[in-house]
């Protein structure tokens, strides 16, 4: 029987060297992980932490990770901590980095996937059902759609899942992110961990919205393709507010009757990929987190039960797809926690992670699922066994 196993550790210790010691002493003494994931609060000295882990781990163990606004494991949602995952079992992994993301994101994406493929000894065009990519990018460069074009150009069928490196800082002018790749710490980059395995795996997503059957059409966008100027031929914010029965001032994400409760989603087959608006602007337009195309039809979604839907995902959907899930990497949109905080449901949401298989992850800025840039979603890469 082939399988992938995950052991996890967590610490609040501030000193990087002592934190590394505390983390590694929580792992089984006999374990020699092939890959270690490190999700660390942005407040840590990432380079010092990386060096401390690299010095203490076996030379053959790869390292990948990121800064985060919150860290996840089966005990819940944590802040100002480090969560480490140690993956072992029947898989190979290649780590690729694409630098200078803000200058040419398409090239960065292509370089990252090509480098990971080189390490596995396979051309990107030959990647198949035994391969899946976990992607972490510098979210504050806002380049997801562009680098995904570069990653998927040689093989559009490649499955990619992940999320953006994040920061606890809420001021956009002060936000920054860093990523760990073996013995290096990078920024303005995208990182891919390309897995090759015979075990059952699945890239999955969970959100707490249900379709309403009502749609809108983006009829005019700005030159950056991030602002909707018109919806259904009318000023965007005014029209969206009209559809929801609220005023434009009520729309901003996080407000109780706005985008967080009735976002938009792109329907792809039977799937609904949440691509929620971000905030209305003073000129009457709406800023989105993803790129927009004129003529796109989006479905208006309705908030469901945030706790029940997440619990169902862990208890029912994951086992159904993977069989006996033994390792899960989680990428939760930070907006999900903001909304849970605003509605007084954070503690209940955190408790749902106890129902997950062995899991580690982080709160990210915008998510990646099957090559799409989405938001307000929990994405996951789950591994099981061949039995």
C-alpha positions in Angstrom: 0.0 0.0 0.0 1.3 3.5 -0.9 0.5 6.5 1.2 1.6 10.0 2.2 1.8 10.8 5.9 1.8 14.2 7.6 3.1 15.0 11.1 2.6 18.5 12.4 4.1 20.8 15.0 3.4 24.3 16.3 5.1 26.8 18.5 4.7 30.4 19.8 8.3 30.8 20.7 9.6 34.0 19.3 13.4 33.2 18.9 13.9 31.5 15.5 16.5 29.0 16.7 14.6 28.0 19.8 11.4 27.9 17.7 13.1 25.5 15.3 14.2 23.2 18.2 10.7 23.2 19.6 9.1 22.4 16.3 11.4 19.5 15.4 11.3 17.9 18.8 7.5 17.5 18.4 8.0 15.2 15.4 8.5 11.4 15.7 12.2 10.7 16.2 12.2 8.0 13.5 10.6 10.3 10.9 12.7 11.6 8.0 10.4 13.8 6.0 10.8 14.3 2.3 9.2 17.7 2.5 8.7 20.2 5.3 6.1 23.0 5.0 6.5 26.0 7.3 3.7 28.5 7.7 5.0 31.4 9.9 3.5 34.6 11.1 4.9 37.6 9.3 6.4 38.9 12.5 9.2 36.3 12.6 12.6 36.8 11.1 12.0 34.5 8.2 15.6 34.2 7.0 16.8 33.3 10.6 14.0 30.8 10.9 14.8 29.2 7.5 18.5 28.9 8.5 17.6 27.3 11.8 15.4 24.7 10.2 17.8 24.0 7.4 20.6 23.4 9.9 18.6 20.9 11.9 16.8 19.0 9.1 18.3 16.2 7.1 20.1 17.4 3.9 17.6 15.6 1.7 14.6 17.1 3.2 13.1 19.9 1.1 11.6 23.0 2.6 8.7 25.1 1.3 6.6 27.7 3.1 5.4 31.2 3.6 4.5 34.1 5.8 0.9 34.1 7.0 -1.7 36.2 8.6 -2.8 33.1 10.6 -1.7 29.5 10.8 -3.9 26.4 10.6 -3.8 22.9 12.0 -6.3 20.4 13.5 -6.4 22.4 16.7 -7.8 25.5 15.0 -6.7 28.9 13.8 -3.6 30.5 15.4 -1.9 33.8 15.2 1.7 34.9 15.8 2.8 31.2 15.6 4.6 28.8 13.4 2.9 25.7 12.1 5.2 23.0 10.5 4.1 20.0 8.5 6.4 17.1 7.9 5.4 15.0 4.8 6.8 11.5 4.2 5.8 8.5 2.2 5.4 7.6 -1.4 6.0 10.7 -3.4 8.7 12.8 -5.1 8.7 16.6 -5.1 10.4 19.3 -7.2 10.5 22.9 -6.0 10.5 25.7 -8.6 10.8 29.5 -8.1 9.9 32.2 -10.5 11.4 35.5 -9.5 10.6 39.1 -10.5 6.9 38.4 -10.4 5.9 42.1 -10.6 8.0 42.6 -13.8 6.9 39.6 -16.0 4.5 37.3 -14.2 4.0 35.0 -17.2 7.7 34.3 -17.5 7.9 33.8 -13.7 5.2 31.2 -13.8 6.8 29.4 -16.7 10.2 29.4 -15.0 8.8 28.1 -11.8 7.1 25.1 -13.3 9.9 24.3 -15.7 12.4 24.3 -12.8 10.2 21.9 -10.7 9.9 19.6 -13.7 13.6 19.6 -14.3 14.1 18.3 -10.8 11.6 15.4 -11.4 13.2 14.7 -14.8 10.1 15.3 -16.8 9.1 17.9 -19.5 6.1 20.0 -18.5 4.1 18.7 -21.5 4.4 15.2 -20.2 2.9 15.9 -16.8 -0.2 13.7 -16.1 -2.5 12.3 -13.5 0.4 11.4 -11.2 1.4 15.1 -10.9 -0.2 18.0 -8.9 1.3 21.4 -8.1 1.0 23.3 -4.8 1.4 27.0 -5.5 2.3 29.9 -3.2 2.8 33.4 -4.6 3.6 36.9 -3.2 -0.1 37.9 -3.1 0.6 41.6 -2.8 1.9 41.7 -6.4 -1.6 40.8 -7.5 -0.3 38.7 -10.4 -2.1 35.4 -10.0 -3.9 35.2 -13.4 -0.7 36.2 -15.2 1.6 33.7 -13.6 -1.0 31.0 -14.0 -1.0 31.6 -17.7 2.8 31.0 -17.7 2.6 27.9 -15.5 -0.2 26.3 -17.5 1.0 27.3 -21.0 3.0 24.1 -21.6 0.3 21.8 -20.1 -3.2 23.3 -19.5 -4.4 20.0 -17.9 -2.0 20.3 -14.9 -3.9 20.7 -11.6 -2.7 23.6 -9.5 -3.9 24.5 -6.0 -2.7 26.9 -3.4 -2.9 30.5 -2.1 -1.1 33.8 -1.7 1.6 34.5 1.0 0.1 36.9 3.5 0.7 39.3 6.3 -1.1 40.3 9.5 -0.7 43.9 8.5 -4.0 45.4 7.3 -2.6 48.6 5.8 -2.0 47.9 2.1 0.9 50.3 2.0 2.8 48.3 4.7 1.9 44.7 3.6 4.6 42.3 2.4 5.2 38.6 2.1 8.0 36.1 1.9 8.3 32.5 0.9 10.7 29.7 2.0 12.3 27.5 -0.7 14.9 25.1 0.7 17.6 27.4 2.1 16.4 30.6 0.6 13.7 33.2 1.5 12.2 35.1 -1.5 9.8 37.8 -2.2 8.2 39.2 -5.4 8.1 35.6 -6.6 6.0 32.5 -7.1 6.8 29.1 -5.8 5.5 25.7 -6.9 5.9 22.3 -5.2 5.3 19.7 -7.9 4.4 16.3 -6.5 4.7 13.0 -8.3 2.8 10.2 -6.6 0.8 7.0 -7.2 -1.4 7.6 -4.1 -4.9 9.0 -4.4 -4.9 12.8 -4.3 -7.4 15.6 -4.8 -7.3 19.3 -5.2 -10.5 20.6 -3.5 -12.3 23.7 -2.5 -15.0 24.7 0.0 -17.0 27.9 0.3 -20.1 28.7 2.3 -22.3 30.1 -0.5 -25.1 28.7 -2.5 -26.3 29.8 -6.0 -29.4 32.0 -6.2 -30.1 31.6 -9.9 -29.8 35.4 -10.3 -27.0 36.7 -12.6 -25.4 39.9 -13.6 -23.2 40.9 -16.6 -20.1 42.9 -16.4 -20.6 45.3 -19.4 -17.7 47.8 -19.0 -14.3 47.5 -17.2 -11.4 49.9 -16.8 -8.0 49.6 -18.5 -6.5 47.6 -15.7 -9.4 45.0 -16.0 -9.8 45.1 -12.2 -12.6 47.6 -11.9 -16.2 47.1 -13.1 -17.4 50.4 -14.4 -20.8 49.2 -15.5 -22.9 46.1 -14.7 -25.9 45.4 -16.8 -25.3 48.6 -18.6 -25.6 50.7 -15.5 -23.1 52.3 -13.0 -21.6 49.2 -11.3 -22.0 50.0 -7.6 -25.5 51.4 -8.0 -26.6 48.3 -10.0 -25.1 45.8 -7.6 -26.7 47.6 -4.7 -30.0 47.6 -6.5 -29.8 43.8 -7.1 -29.1 43.2 -3.4 -31.7 45.7 -2.2 -29.1 47.8 -0.3 -27.3 51.1 -0.7 -23.9 51.3 -2.3 -22.4 52.2 1.1 -23.5 48.8 2.4 -21.6 46.8 -0.3 -17.9 46.7 0.9 -16.7 43.3 1.8 -17.1 42.6 5.5 -20.3 44.6 5.9 -23.3 42.4 6.9 -25.5 43.0 3.8 -22.8 43.4 1.2 -20.3 41.5 -0.9 -19.5 39.1 1.9 -23.0 37.8 2.1 -23.9 37.9 -1.6 -20.8 37.7 -3.7 -20.5 36.8 -7.3 -19.2 33.5 -8.7 -18.1 32.2 -12.1 -20.0 29.0 -13.1 -17.8 26.4 -14.6 -19.7 23.2 -15.4 -21.3 22.2 -12.1 -18.8 24.3 -10.1 -19.1 27.8 -8.7 -15.8 29.6 -8.4 -16.2 32.5 -6.0 -14.8 35.7 -7.5 -16.2 38.2 -5.0 -16.1 42.0 -5.5 -13.9 43.8 -3.0 -15.1 47.3 -2.5 -17.2 50.0 -4.2 -15.1 53.1 -5.1 -16.0 56.8 -4.9 -16.4 57.0 -8.7 -19.3 54.4 -8.7 -17.1 51.6 -9.9 -16.4 48.3 -8.1 -12.9 47.0 -7.4 -12.5 43.2 -7.9 -9.6 41.1 -6.6 -9.4 39.2 -9.9 -9.2 40.3 -13.6 -12.5 41.1 -15.3 -13.6 40.7 -18.9 -16.4 42.7 -20.5 -19.4 40.5 -21.2 -18.7 38.0 -18.4 -21.8 36.7 -16.7 -21.5 36.0 -13.0 -24.0 34.4 -10.6 -25.0 36.1 -7.4 -24.4 33.7 -4.5 -26.1 33.7 -1.0 -24.4 33.1 2.3 -25.1 29.7 3.8 -24.0 28.1 7.2 -20.3 28.8 7.6 -19.7 26.2 10.3 -21.8 23.4 8.9 -20.4 23.8 5.3 -16.8 23.6 6.6 -17.5 20.6 8.8 -19.2 18.8 5.9 -16.2 19.5 3.8 -13.8 17.8 6.3 -16.1 15.0 7.3 -17.8 14.1 4.0 -16.3 15.6 0.9 -12.6 14.9 1.6 -13.0 11.2 2.4 -15.4 10.8 -0.6 -12.7 12.1 -2.9 -9.6 10.6 -1.4 -10.7 7.5 0.5 -8.6 7.5 3.6 -7.1 11.0 3.6 -3.8 11.1 5.6 -2.3 14.5 4.7 -4.0 17.8 3.8 -2.5 21.1 3.0 -5.0 24.0 3.6 -5.2 27.5 2.1 -7.9 29.5 3.7 -8.9 33.0 2.4 -8.2 35.6 5.1 -11.6 37.0 4.2 -13.3 33.9 5.7 -11.7 34.7 9.1 -12.6 38.4 8.8 -16.2 37.5 8.2 -16.2 34.9 11.0 -14.8 37.5 13.3 -17.4 40.1 12.3 -20.2 37.6 12.9 -18.9 36.2 16.1 -18.3 32.8 14.7 -14.5 32.5 14.8 -14.4 30.0 17.7 -16.9 27.8 16.0 -15.1 28.0 12.7 -11.8 27.1 14.3 -13.3 24.0 16.0 -14.2 22.6 12.5 -10.6 21.9 11.8 -10.6 19.1 14.4 -12.8 17.2 12.0 -10.1 17.3 9.3 -7.6 14.6 8.5 -4.0 15.5 9.6 -3.7 19.0 8.3 -1.6 22.1 8.2 -2.1 25.4 6.4 -2.4 29.1 6.6 -4.7 32.1 6.0 -3.8 33.4 2.5 -4.6 36.3 0.3 -6.7 34.9 -2.6 -6.7 31.3 -3.6 -5.8 29.1 -6.6 -8.0 26.2 -7.6 -7.5 24.1 -10.7 -5.8 27.0 -12.4 -8.4 29.6 -11.4 -7.8 32.7 -9.2 -10.6 32.7 -6.7 -11.4 34.2 -3.3 -13.5 33.7 -0.1 -12.7 30.0 -0.4 -10.8 27.3 1.5 -8.7 25.3 -1.0 -6.9 22.0 -0.2 -4.5 19.5 -1.5 -5.3 16.1 0.0 -3.4 12.9 -0.1 -4.7 9.4 0.7 -3.5 5.9 -0.1 -3.6 3.4 -3.0 -5.8 1.0 -1.0 
